[in-house]
Amino acid sequence: MEPDRNYTWDDPLLPDAATGEVRGRRQLRSPASAAVRSWCPDGGAVVASC
């Protein structure tokens, strides 16, 4: 972590793209200043971090 950055707690989830069931979760500290989205081309996973 960089000392001059403002960090907050994020709780990213890993949902199952077909059922919406939460497959994983981990709390971490991060600078939440932007939204980032990513997905698998086959539709198997979707990830969003804000």
N, C-alpha and C positions, 0 to 999 in steps of 0.2 A: 504494500500500500504506500502511496505517495503522501508525505506529511501535509502538503498544502491542499489536498483534495478533500471535498466534503463527501463522506461515505455514509451509506444508509444500509439497512438490512433488506435484502431481496429474498424471496421465497420461490425460486423457479420450480415449475412443475413440468413433468414429462407426461402428457396425456396420450392415451392410445387414440390414434386418428380415426379408427373405425367405431369405437365404443364410447370414447370420451372418458374412460376410466383413467384415473391418475396412476401411472406406472412407476413414477419416481418423484422424489421431492428432496431438496437440500437447501438449507438456509445458509446464505453467505453474505458478506459485506461487499458492496460494490458501489462505484459512483453511478447512480441511476440518472443519467442525463439524456438518454436517447432510447428510442425503441429499435430493437433488432429482431428480425423475423427470419426463420430458416425452415426449410421443409425438404423432405426426400421426394424426388420426382415420382416415385411409385405410390406416394400418398401414405407411406408407412409411418411417418413421424412429422410432427409440426412443433417448432420451438419458437417461443416469443419471450423476449426480455425487455422490460420497460424501465 
